[in-house]
């Protein structure tokens, strides 16, 4: 239903109704900005990238194929625009090798989270998310917060669907390790008093 609302506005934009584009900008501006900010790490540059992404989308609106979600198409433009700017500023970071997954740690994290109040859970998750690299943060945010499918994330990032699944699995492992470490550090601080 929501996607249909986007399609109605897209069709109006293609017919020359610029006010319809404002609706699309308002609806998607936060995610476009957050994608750019996470990659480029500078608010002014992220705002510029978001504007560039919307301008590119506006100019290419007639090239949008309705079989895809508009948000997927737009987020891909934002992602590519931000990556291009980041590459101009600095070389891409190498992807770190992943450690073996410790299932006992997952059980420990689940048990610890059950004993933690909602505010502390939110804080732990936010701290763990902040430790992720740009691409991982975007992928996990799209998957869990924007409820994008693996195929949509594949379209946005340019990775194959199987690669997206593998990356999401590895990202979850990173998050578990980070939350585990944060909980251990918190317990150590509490015991030292």
N, C-alpha and C positions, 0 to 999 in steps of 0.2 A: 504494500500500500504506500509506504513511504517512498519507495523507488519510483512508483507511478507518479507521485507528486513531483519528483525531480524531472521525470520525463515530460510532464505537462509544461513545466517551466522551461526546459531545454527547447522544446518545440516552439514556445513563444519567443525565446531568445533568437532562434534561427529565423523566425519571421520578422525580427527587428525590434522586439520589445525588450529594451535594455533594463527596464524595471524588474523583469522576471529574473534577470541575472543577479540582481541584488539579493533576491530571496536565496539563490544558490550560494552566494558568498556568505550571507549571514548563517546559513545552515551548516556550512562546512569549514568556516574560517578557523575555528579553534583547532580542529584536527590538522588542517594544512599548516597552520602556524607551528603546532607542536611537533610535527614531522620535521619541519625546517629547523626549529630550535634545537631539537635533539641531535640533529646531524651537525649543525654549524656552531652551536654553543654560544651564540651571540644574538641578543634580542633584536638589535637594529637590522642585522643581516637576515635574521629569520623573518622579520616583517617585510623586508625587501623581497626575499625569496617567495613568501606567500603572495605578495602582490604580483610578482612575475608569473607564478604558477596560475593564478586566476586570469591574468592577461593572456597567457598562452592558451588556457582552456577556452576563454572567450573567443579568441581568434580561430581556434580549431573546432569550435562547437559543431559545425556542420560535418566534421569528420567523426564525431562520436557515434559509435554503433550501439544501437539500443539493446543488443543482446547482453551487453555488460552493464553492471551497475555504474551509475555516474560517479558515485563516491570512489569506486575502485579506479576508474579512469583518472579522476582528478588527483587522488592520492599518489598515483603513479607519476603524474606530471610533477607534483610537489617533491616527491622522493628524488626523481631524476634531476630536477633543478637544484635541489640542495646538495646532492652528491657532486654534481658538476662544479658548484661553487666551492665545496670542501676540497675537491681535488686540486683546484687552482690555488687554494690556501696552503695545503699541506698534503704530503703523501698519505695514502690510506694506511690505516693500522693493519698489521698482520693479525690474522685470526689465531687466537691462542689455542693450543692443544687442550683437549678435554680430558679430565681425569676419569677413572672408572667410577661408575655410579654406586654409591653406598646405600643399599636399601635400609639398613639399620638406621642411618642418619635420617631418612625420610620418615620412618616411624617415630623417631625422636622429635623431629620437627612437628609432626602432626600432634603428638602428645603435648608438646610444649605450647603449641598454638591453642589447643583446647583449654589450657589452664590460663591463657592470657586474655585480658579484657579486650573488647573491640577496638578501643583507641590504640592500645599497644600493638595489636595485630596490624592495624592500618599503618602505624609508624614503622614496624618491622618490614612490612611489604614495601613501603615507599623507599626505605633505606636500601633494601635489596635491589629494587628496580633502578635506583639511581646509580648502582654499581655496574649496570649493563652497558655495553657499548651501544652506539647509536642505532645500528641496524637491528640488533637484538631487542632493544627497547621498543622500536617501532613495530617489529613483528609481534611481540607478545602483547603490546597495547592493541594492535589491530585485532588480534585473535580473541583476547579476553574482554576488552572494554568496548570495542566497536563490533564484536561478534562477526568479524570477517571470516569467510571460509578459507580453507587452505588454497583453493583455486584463486580467490580474490587476492590473497597475499602474494601468491605466485605472480599474478598480473601486475601488482604494484611494484614488487621488488625485482622482477625479471628472473627469479629463481624458479627451477622446476618445482612441481607440486611435491615430488618425493624429497627434494632438497629442503623445501619449507617444513615438511613433517620432521625431518631429521633435525633441522635447526630449532624448531619449537621444542622438541624433546631435549636437546642440549641446553636450551635456555632455561627450561624448567629445572634441569639438574643444577645449573648455575644458581638459580634462585634458591633452591633448597640448600645448597652449600652456604650461600651467603646468609640466609635466615638462620641456619644452624650456627654459624660463626657468631652472628649477632646475639643469639640467645646464649651461647657459651660465654661471650664477653660480658653480657649483662649479669649472668649468674656469678661470674668471677668477681665482678665489681660489688655485687650484693653481699657475697661472702667475705669480702675484705673489710666490711664495716662492722 
